[in-house]
């Protein structure tokens, strides 16, 4: 059991964040044991033939099924919306003494694993190799799905933040996960090890995750920000294709625009929508702009992508009479 003990100011300093680096590393668990990753089978199938030449085995060896994984691999993000380039840069900057500290702990927790040996011998070489591997893996495996993943994580944060603001911490933590319990002055998290963490005014960082689908995880050792990672709401719907557009709507808007409107059951980018609907990016963008001009969708820039979402008018039109 991990116990995060709150002082009065810790609730005010508790914040939410999205970590691409965390999702990147934890997605490797789906490759290690696809039998436990039933929720992500559609994503795994989409990767067929796309990861040739990327040696993932050394990285996967650092994410065991249970127990400690080195914290320096997934440092908590500094801001609310993480950037994978920032996360990989932070990984590359990890001091050698921190790498050795975490790897010694990893070796003691998993004595049968040989994964720690090269890291203890040459931490700078190994961290550079890992960052290079993860960069290639991100581009091929995670980046194409990231707008969809990020939209789900953002929706979870909006829901949780609203509950915290309107009803307080008891409502926030009530349905976070069965293994998480709020007592009024501390947060108890089911874990394979025991620790009591005095937050001492630092607050708690809360990170929803799509690849931590079974159990919550914690980062509770110095020098990292105390962090709770929990399964995001709606993971089971993450890879759903959404409902088909009604025939009447297709006759009104045209089949392609109606299909685009139906596909926007969550915020999505042109890059994500185009292959889903077998359209070119240019055609997809053209139809999205027409839907936006009609007041049926909105678009907002998130980093390098524009995420489109249905407006209430678009929702009502899709729902029909």
N, C-alpha and C positions, 0 to 999 in steps of 0.2 A: 504494500500500500504506500503510495506517495501522498503526503499531506502538504498542501500549500496553505500556510497560515497567513491570513489577511489582517493587516492593520487597517484603520479607518481609511487612510488615504489610498490604499491599494485598489479599492474598487474604482475610485476616480481615475486611476492610472492604468487600469486594465484596458487593453486595446486588442483589435483584431488585425490580422494580416494574411496576405496570400503569399506563398513561397513557391515559385516555380522550381527552385533547386530541390526543395523537399519532394515535390511531385515527381521530379526527374529521377531522383534516387529511389524513391519508394515504388515507382512503376516497375523497377527491376524485379521486385518480388513476384510480379505476375509472370515473368519469364522463368524464375526459379521454380515455381510450382503452379502451373496454369490450373491445376485441379482445384486450387483454393481461390481462384480469381474468376469465378463464374460471371460476376457482374461485368467483367472487362473482356469477355471472349470476343465480342464484335471488334473491339480495338485490336486485340491480339491478331485476329484473322486479317485485319487490314494491313498488318506489317509484313505479310508474307513476301519474301524476296527483297525487302527494302533495307535490311540490316546486314547484308553481306559485307564482309571485310571489317566489321566493327567488333573488336574482341571484348565482349561484355563480361566474360567469366570472372576476371579479377574484381570488377566492380560488384557483380552479384554476390561474390563471396563475402563482401563487407556488410551485406544486409541479411542477417540470419533470420530464420523463421520466428525465433523467440529470443528475448534477452537483448543485451546491449549492442548497439551499433555505434561506431565512433561519431561523436557529436560534431566534430569539425566538418564532416561531410555535408551537413545540413544546418549551417548556422542560422539562427533566427534573423529574418530580414529587418533592416533598419526602418523601413517605411511600410505603409499599409498595402501597397501594391508592388510586389517584388518584380524584379527584372532578372531574367535568367543570366544575362551578361554580367550583371552586378553579383549574382550568386556565384558564378564561376570565377569571377575576379576575386571574390572573398575567399573562395576555396584555394586558389593559387597563392594568396597572401598568407595562408595559415602558417604561423611560426613553427619551425621544426620541433621545438620543445613541446608545443601543444599536440602536434601530430604524434610524437613519441608517447606522450602521456596517455592520449586516447587509445593508441594501439596497444600499449601495455595493459590497459584495462580490458580492451577487447580480447587480447590473448588470454588473460586470466579468466575471463567469463566463458571463453570458447577454447579450451585447451586442445581440442582435437583439430582445430583449424590451423592451417599453415599460412593463412592470408596475411597475418601481421608481420611475418619475417622480413620481406623486402622493404616494408615501410619503416621498420625499426633500423634497418641497415642503411637506407638512403631515402629519407622522407622527401627531400626536394625533388628527386628524380621521379618518385612514385606519384606525388601530387600533380606534377606536370603531366605525366602520362594519363592519369585519371581524368583530369580536366579536359584534355584533348579528346579522350574517348567519349566523355559525357557531352561535349560540344557536338560531336558528330551524331551521337545518339539522339540528342535533342532535335536536331534539324530533321532527321528522318522519321522519328517515332512520336515525339511529343508535340513539336511545334505545329504540325497540321491540325492537331486536335485541341491545341491550347485555347483558342477562342471559346470553344464549347465548354472546356473544363473551367476556364476562368469565369464564364458566365454563371455556372452552377455555384462556384465558390462565392462569387459576389452576391448572388441571391441568398445564400446561407448567411453571410455576414450581415446583410441588410435586415434579414429576419431576426437574427440574434441581437443585433444592436437595438432594434426597436423594442424587443422584449425587455432588454436591460433598462432602457430609458423609461419605458412605461410601467413596468411591473417589478423591477429590481432584480438582484442576483438570483433569488430563489427561482424565478420564472426562467431566467437565462439558462441555468444549469439543470433545470428539472428534466428536460428531455434531450440533453446533450448526448448521453450514452448511459446504458444501465450501469456501467462501471464507474460513473462519475456521480458523486453525491455532495451536495452543499449542506453544511451543518449550521450555517449562520455566522461562523467566524473562520471556517477553513473549508477547503475543497479536498475531498478524498478521491483518489484515482486508483483503481485497481491496477496493480503492477506486479511483476515478478520479483521486485526488490523493495526494500523498505527505506523510506527517507522522510524526514520532516523538513520542509523548506520554509523558513521565515522570509516572507517577501520584503519586509522592511522598507516599504515605500516604493519598491520598484514596480509594483503592479504585475499582473500576469498577462502574457501574450497568448491569445487564443487563435489557433490556425485551423480552419476547416481543411479537410483533405479528401480527395476522391480515391487515392490509392492507399490510404490507411482505412480500409473498408470494414475491418472486423473489430478492432479494438483501439482505444485511445493510446497515445504515446506521450511521453514527457521528455523535456530537456530540463534537467534539474541540477546539473553540475556547473560549477564556475568554470570559465568566466562568462558563460552564456546567460542571456535573459531567461528567467524561468518561463517555460512554455508548455502549453497543453495543445496537442494535436488531436483532433477528433474527426470522426466520419461526417462529411457534409450531408445535409438533408437532400434527399432525392437522388442519391447515387444510382439507385436501381433504374432511373429513367435517363441516365446520362447519355446512353448510346441509342435511345429510342429515335426512330425516324419521324415521329409525329404523325398526326392524323392527316388523311388525304383531304384535299379541298373539296367541298360540295360541288356537284355538277352545275348547280345554278350559279355559283360564284365563278366557276371557270368560264361559263358562257358570258358573264358580265365583264370580267376583267381580262379574259384570255387565260388559256391553260397554264402558261408559264408564270404569269404574275400571281395567279391564284395559288399555284404550287409554292411559290416563294413565300407568300403570306402565310400559308399553312405551316411551312418549315420554320417560321420564326416563333416557335413555341418557347424558345429561349433566345437571348441575344446571340447573333451569329455574324460572322464576317463574310465578305464576298468570297474569300479564299475557301471558306468552309462550305458555303452554299453551292458554289459552282459544281464541284464534283458530285455532291449529293444529288443534284437535280440534272446531272449530265448536260450542263450548260458551259459555255465559255465564260471566263471571268468578265470579259467586256459585255456580253449579253446579260449576265447576271447584274452587273453594275447598272446597265441601262434600265432594266426593269425595276430595280430597287429605287432608283432616282424617280421613276414615274410613280411608284407607290408612295414615296416620301412626299412628292409634290401634291399628291391627292390626300395627304394627311392620314395615310393608313400605316405608315411606319416612321420611325425616327432613327437617326444615325448619330453616334457619338464616337469620337476618336479615343482609342485606348492604345497608347504606344504607337506601334506602326500600323495598326489595323483600325478600321471603322466597324463598330458593332452596330448592327441594325436590330430593331425590336419593334413589335407591333404596338400601335397606339390603342387606347380604348376603342376608338372608332374601328380600327382594324380587327380588334377582338370581336366586337359586336357584329361586324360584317361576316366574319368567319363563322360565328356561332349561328347566324341565321335567325329566322323568326322563332 
